[in-house]
Amino acid sequence: MRTESVQIQNFIDGQFVQPIGGKYLDNIEPATGKPYSQVPDSDDRDVDLAVAAAERAFADWSKKPAAERSTILLRIADLIERDLEKFARAESIDTGKPLSLARFLDIPRAASNFRFFATAILHTESEAHITDGVAFNYTLRQPRGIAGLISPWNLPLYLLSWKIAPAIAVGNTAIAKPSELTPMTAFMLCEIAHEAGLPNGVLNVVHGTGPNVGAAITAHPKINTISFTGGTVTGRKVAEACAPFFKKVSLELGGKNPNIIFADADLDAAIAGSVRSSFANQGQICLCGSRVFVERSAYKDFVERFIDKASQLKLGDPLDEKTEQGAIVNKAQLEKIKFYVDLGQKEGGKIALGGSAPEPPNERCREGYFFQPTVITGLPVSCRTNRDEIFGPVVTITPFDNEDEVINCANDVEYGLSSSVWTQNLNRAHRVAEKINTGTVWVNCWLVRDLRVPFGGMKASGLGREGGEEALRFFTEPKNICIAK
Ligand code: NAD
């Protein structure tokens, strides 16, 4: 499929259709700052159409044997892999991320999502509970109906497929809304779903803004399950919209993740891992470690070597094969990053690396949204720069003196998504991991993913868990059937 200059369409009942209102938004390429396609500016009427299609499709799809649903999902995974290069390029243009990152991480992981849930549904077990002398109970898990799936811009296909795959694998039908900033790969996925033989109406994609389409999905009385990934402020609105209907809701929200380096760590590994966790996708991954804490005896050495390594990251045109740092997703996000870098200095921080927009990497990217990898040192732990989610290539590095102190610092934010701990002391690793209030704690690694583990955040980072068994349970309704003896 050609993606440049294309007018993206909604996908409803197996057909590509224009938004009812006929309105479109420009889809801007972050690397150039120029529109390169158009995305439907849909509204509640389009959501109504999608709901009607999803409702019709549910009757058949929910009754299909798991093996048949599985075969179709496996085909979708194969077709994503067949078109990997096209997907990777589209994702790079849409998001500004380096082509190599889309090719090696995002798109393969999207295919894995479909493959994982396609096979997971072939191996589920149901529980039986025997009430002594009185009854047998067993649990029947049934699809819930129509799922509303709302996703952000930073990992568009990967995160949307992480929701679509389990939702439809267990027999639901779905209305998906990708971010209006990065709609292209979801559009391409619809073609593939069609080619793979997914029945009409099982997956519907309605493009548009959060207030117009996202809010219409969360407010629709026939959509009883909402899986949302995005910012904490939006997550609160989603929770409020769902509460009056008692919808089942999963919220994957923001983070301000601590990355803790003890002096006994393998510093080479810790530095390489920390540079990656600080700046991958220009720091625009919810799991990026944006607050680095280093034990004081290793602090000076760590900071020098970290800065040396980060300064070697090649910032460039995202489509250039050698680029390691691409563009920031849009102007508003770039302005937000600049705001926090200024604020960090006002709060007493010192810019140890970066701190400003670079020279454009080439003529094509003259108007693009770029920012240098930036390191701020000397900030108090409690300042805003160290508390608010910036979501850009900006990290703070702070020394600490002991384990209790760093655990307090790590936990002293409203978020609790993920953390990394670097140490060679096994006892300490377990001790610290147990005390950090984040949904994931990586020890001597970052972003290692096993699709079976529960994934999600504590505190303001979310509600509920995705992944493996958790997702299969989220998208089904457990019914207890009690048979008297
Ligand atoms: P966002 O909250 O602005 O938007 C997310 C999605 O919600 C978009 O599709 C948007 O159109 C939609 N939306 C906006 N207003 C809505 C409303 N009132 N009702 C329903 N939907 C609405 O987030 P973003 O800027 O796209 O993404 C960045 C954020 O996502 C960061 O905070 C990041 O940490 C978070 N994130 C979290 C995870 C996770 O797994 N926890 C993963 C990726 C990103």
Residues whose N, C-alpha, C, O or C-beta is under 5 A from the ligand:
A	BS01	NAD	I150 S151 P152 W153 K177 P178 S179 E180 G208 T209 G210 P211 G214 A215 T229 G230 G231 T232 T234 K237 E252 L253 G254 G255 C286 S461
